[in-house]
Amino acid sequence: MSEPALQYLADEQGDITAVVVPISTWREITAELETQHLLRSPAMRERLLSALGREGGYTLQEVLDQIGISEQELNEDAP
């Protein structure tokens, strides 16, 4: 299924007054803005770059099992 396109809203004179953005696009935009914000801090930049080089860790399922919730329960609380 293809992602819906942006929708432009116009007033009576035909001037564009707003844009409706698909939620998946909006999430990408806000994630990118958050990353840019974090990278402005030298300490956070160092921590993020360090994390990129890290190997190992836990899968989402391993963490959910450790804290005792299902992926369905996790998704029920998502916005």
Secondary structure, DSSP 8 states (H G I E B T S, - for coil): ------EEEE-TTS-EEEEE--HHHHHHHHHHHHHHHHHHSHHHHHHHHHHHH------HHHHHHHHT--HHHHHHT--
